[in-house]
Amino acid sequence: MSVMTTGKMELGPGPLTVEDLRDTPDDGRRYELVDGRLDVAPAPVFLHSRIESRLSIHLGVLASVEFEVVASPGINMNADRTHHRIPDLAVIRPENAESPYLTKPPLLAVEVVSPESVIRDHHTKRHEYAEFGIPSYWIITPDPEEPSIAELRLKNGEYTEASAAFGEDLFETDFPFPLRIVPHWLTAPGDWRRHIGGPEAKAAE
């Protein structure tokens, strides 16, 4: 049985499906489902939101019409609608857009790690996203002194680390499209738009 009470919310006997999520309160927290059980994450702190916003803007500028950058898309990961995840950011093909929730693997899923989500992002979601067939998974660690990006690529049903960058190092990848990011500028104050793509992007202005 899966039951959770939060304020006026009462989710009765499981397994729960995405239809049950309509009864969750609009309190800023993230409500996901794992095998019909509710998985609740606290509302993101400011630094987490800043990274999501800057990354969304940066990828949106670089993406061609063949791609769509989506913030916090709900994804139904099985036909029973009992496994539902919400990555912080995703890149999809426009033709795979669905409403109310995605059902096909995005090209890229991004998670920004919080103190409460370390195990979930590094282990649980890593396994789930690989099993679902998401080709690329980024894990962003928002250390204020030295934020980092780790890129995992799917190969033979498992993720292996393809690249990583820390602080003011340059993160480069060719998937889902060619791009460069300096992790420092995902969190640092200042003219991040000018610097986030690295020195070559700055010189091209």
Residue pairs with C-beta under 8 A, 6 or more apart in sequence:
1 13
1 14
2 11
2 13
2 14
2 15
2 16
2 36
2 37
2 38
3 10
3 11
3 12
3 13
3 14
4 10
4 11
4 38
4 40
5 11
6 24
6 25
6 27
6 40
7 25
7 27
8 25
9 23
9 24
9 25
10 23
11 20
11 23
11 24
11 38
14 36
14 37
15 35
15 36
15 37
15 80
15 82
16 33
16 36
16 37
16 38
16 82
17 33
17 36
17 80
17 81
17 82
18 33
18 74
18 76
18 81
18 84
18 101
19 81
21 31
21 33
21 84
24 31
27 43
28 43
28 44
29 40
29 41
29 42
29 43
30 40
30 41
30 43
30 72
30 86
31 38
31 39
31 40
32 38
32 39
32 40
32 41
32 84
32 85
32 86
33 39
33 82
33 83
33 84
34 83
34 124
34 128
35 82
35 83
36 80
36 82
36 83
39 120
41 114
41 116
41 117
41 120
42 114
42 116
44 52
44 112
44 114
45 114
47 142
47 144
47 187
48 88
48 112
48 114
48 142
50 186
50 187
51 112
51 140
51 142
51 147
51 186
51 187
52 71
52 72
52 88
52 89
52 112
54 185
54 186
54 192
54 196
55 89
55 110
55 140
55 181
55 186
56 69
56 71
56 89
57 193
58 179
58 181
58 193
58 196
58 197
59 69
59 89
59 91
59 179
60 69
62 177
62 178
62 179
63 69
63 91
63 177
64 177
65 94
66 93
66 94
66 177
67 91
67 92
67 93
67 94
67 107
67 176
67 177
68 91
68 92
68 93
68 94
68 97
69 89
69 90
69 91
70 89
70 90
70 91
70 92
70 106
71 88
71 89
72 86
72 87
72 88
72 89
73 86
73 87
73 90
73 92
73 101
73 102
73 106
74 84
74 85
74 86
74 100
74 101
74 102
75 84
75 85
75 86
75 87
75 90
75 101
75 102
75 103
75 106
75 132
76 83
76 84
76 101
76 102
76 103
77 83
77 84
77 85
77 128
77 132
83 128
84 101
85 125
85 128
85 129
87 106
87 109
87 110
87 111
87 125
87 129
88 110
88 111
88 112
89 108
89 109
89 110
90 102
90 106
90 107
90 108
90 109
90 110
91 106
91 107
91 108
91 176
92 102
92 104
92 106
92 107
93 107
96 102
96 104
96 106
98 104
105 132
105 133
105 134
105 135
106 134
107 134
107 135
107 136
107 175
107 176
108 134
108 135
108 136
108 137
108 138
108 175
108 176
109 125
109 129
109 134
109 136
109 137
109 138
110 137
110 138
110 140
111 117
111 121
111 125
111 137
111 138
111 139
111 140
112 140
112 142
113 121
113 122
113 139
113 140
113 141
113 142
114 142
121 139
122 139
125 137
126 137
126 139
126 152
126 159
129 137
129 159
130 137
130 154
130 157
130 158
130 159
131 157
133 154
134 154
135 153
135 154
135 175
135 176
136 151
136 152
136 153
136 154
136 162
136 173
136 175
136 176
137 151
137 152
137 154
137 159
138 149
138 150
138 151
138 152
139 149
139 150
139 152
140 147
140 148
140 149
140 150
140 183
140 186
141 147
141 148
141 150
142 186
142 187
144 187
145 167
146 166
146 167
146 183
146 184
147 166
147 167
147 183
147 184
147 186
147 187
148 164
148 165
148 166
148 167
148 183
149 164
149 165
149 171
149 181
149 183
150 161
150 163
150 164
151 161
151 162
151 163
151 164
151 171
151 173
152 159
152 160
152 161
152 162
153 159
153 160
153 162
153 175
162 173
163 171
163 172
163 173
164 171
165 171
165 172
165 181
165 182
165 183
166 183
167 183
167 184
168 182
168 183
168 184
169 182
169 183
170 180
170 181
170 182
170 198
171 180
171 181
171 182
171 183
172 179
172 180
173 179
179 197
180 197
180 198
180 200
180 201
181 196
181 197
181 198
182 195
182 196
182 197
182 198
185 192
185 195
185 196
186 192
186 196
194 201
194 202
194 205
195 201
195 202
